């Protein structure tokens, strides 16, 4: 009953910028923490950035200072502004959200299908 749809991925040159979006929809009562993860070929999925309901943020060391995570509470949308992109940022980026459904007392994690980001000349 919940969908997370990522958008904004694509091909960009090193040093360029990209902005990812993740729109949540469905039978949602409340969204708690949200985050972005990525998985490069041959590597395990890793946390890129996370933002809590209190707007506290965490970033992977590899993206700190270059990426900014934010969310629009009214639109139920998560964003990731990516600047100074490097080839090593190339990966499939996944949106994650802890969501409590209407009528439920529990919060559960949900994942988007992913969006490809390729940084190359």
C-alpha positions as CSV (number, residue, x, y, z in Angstrom):
1,X,0.0,0.0,0.0
2,X,3.1,2.3,-0.1
3,X,5.0,3.4,-3.1
4,X,8.4,5.2,-3.2
5,X,9.2,6.5,-6.7
6,X,12.7,7.9,-7.4
7,X,13.4,10.3,-10.2
8,X,16.2,12.6,-11.3
9,X,18.9,10.1,-12.1
10,X,20.9,10.2,-15.3
11,X,24.2,10.8,-16.9
12,X,26.4,13.7,-15.7
13,X,30.0,14.8,-16.1
14,X,32.5,14.8,-13.3
15,X,32.1,17.9,-11.3
16,X,28.5,18.3,-12.3
17,X,25.3,18.3,-10.2
18,X,22.1,16.2,-10.0
19,X,19.0,16.4,-7.9
20,X,17.2,13.2,-6.9
21,X,13.6,13.0,-5.8
22,X,11.6,10.4,-4.0
23,X,7.9,10.7,-3.8
24,X,6.0,8.6,-1.3
25,X,2.3,7.7,-1.8
26,X,-0.2,5.2,-0.5
27,X,-2.1,4.6,2.8
28,X,0.4,6.6,4.8
29,X,-0.3,7.9,8.3
30,X,3.2,9.3,9.0
31,X,6.7,9.1,7.6
32,X,9.5,8.9,10.1
33,X,13.1,8.8,9.0
34,X,14.0,8.8,5.3
35,X,17.3,8.1,3.5
36,X,19.2,7.5,0.4
37,X,21.3,4.4,-0.2
38,X,23.3,3.4,-3.2
39,X,24.8,0.3,-4.7
40,X,27.6,0.3,-7.3
41,X,28.3,-2.8,-9.4
42,X,30.2,-5.4,-7.4
43,X,29.7,-3.6,-4.1
44,X,27.2,-3.8,-1.3
45,X,24.5,-1.3,-0.7
46,X,25.6,1.6,1.5
47,X,24.0,4.5,3.2
48,X,24.5,7.8,1.5
49,X,22.4,10.2,3.6
50,X,19.6,10.0,6.2
51,X,17.2,12.6,7.6
52,X,15.0,12.1,10.6
53,X,11.6,13.5,11.3
54,X,13.4,16.1,13.5
55,X,15.5,17.1,10.5
56,X,18.8,15.7,11.9
57,X,21.0,14.5,9.1
58,X,23.8,11.9,8.6
59,X,26.1,11.6,5.6
60,X,28.5,9.0,4.4
61,X,32.1,10.3,4.7
62,X,32.5,9.9,0.9
63,X,29.7,12.4,0.2
64,X,30.0,14.8,3.1
65,X,30.2,18.4,2.0
66,X,29.0,17.5,-1.5
67,X,25.5,16.1,-1.0
68,X,22.6,17.6,0.8
69,X,19.5,15.6,1.9
70,X,16.2,17.4,2.5
71,X,12.5,16.6,2.6
72,X,9.2,18.3,1.9
73,X,6.8,17.1,4.6
74,X,3.6,18.3,2.8
75,X,4.6,16.6,-0.5
76,X,5.9,13.5,1.2
77,X,9.0,13.9,-0.9
78,X,12.7,13.3,-0.2
79,X,15.5,15.0,-2.1
80,X,19.2,14.6,-2.6
81,X,21.1,17.4,-4.0
82,X,24.4,16.0,-5.4
83,X,27.2,18.5,-6.2
84,X,30.8,18.0,-7.4
85,X,30.0,14.5,-8.6
86,X,32.7,12.0,-9.0
87,X,32.9,8.8,-11.1
88,X,32.9,6.8,-7.9
89,X,29.4,8.2,-7.2
90,X,28.1,6.1,-10.0
91,X,25.5,3.7,-8.7
92,X,21.9,2.9,-8.4
93,X,20.4,5.2,-5.8
94,X,17.5,3.9,-3.6
95,X,15.1,5.8,-1.5
96,X,14.2,4.4,1.9
97,X,11.5,5.5,4.4
98,X,10.2,4.3,7.7
99,X,6.4,4.6,7.4
100,X,3.5,4.0,9.7
101,X,0.4,3.1,7.7
102,X,-3.1,4.4,8.6
103,X,-4.6,2.0,11.1
104,X,-1.3,0.6,12.1
105,X,0.7,1.1,15.3
106,X,4.0,0.0,13.8
107,X,6.5,1.7,11.4
108,X,8.1,-0.4,8.7
109,X,10.8,0.3,6.2
110,X,10.0,0.7,2.5
111,X,12.2,0.9,-0.5
112,X,12.0,2.5,-3.9
113,X,13.0,0.7,-7.1
114,X,16.1,2.8,-7.6
115,X,17.4,5.3,-10.1
116,X,20.6,5.1,-12.0
117,X,23.3,7.8,-11.6
118,X,26.2,7.7,-13.9
119,X,29.1,10.1,-13.6
120,X,31.4,9.9,-16.6
121,X,33.1,11.9,-19.3
